Amino acid sequence: METKEIYLESLITETPQEGRDLAIKLARKSIAAIQTDPSIRKELRNNYASDTAQLIASAQVIATEFQTIARANNYWQHKG
C-alpha cells in the first residue's frame, strides 16, 4: 500500500491569510490528484496561463476552498 503525504491536518488557521494560503494549497493538491503526471501538468500550464476563462475558473475553485476553511474557522462569526 502506498504511503500518502499528510498535508491537511486541520482546516483551522491562525489568520484569514493562512486560510487563503491553505485554500490555494488545497486547490493545487486537487489538480495534482486529478492529473498525476507532473510533465502533463506543466504542459497544460501554457494552455491556461493566457486563457482568462480558465484563470477565473481556477480562482473560483480557490474561493470555494476558502469558504470551507472560513466556515471551519468561524471567520464570519458576528461579534457584538
Secondary structure, 3 states (H helix, E strand, C coil): CCCCCCCCCCCCCCCHHHHHHHHHHHHHHHHHHHCCCHHHHHHHHHHHHCCHHHHHHHHHHHHHHHHHHHHHCCCCCCCC
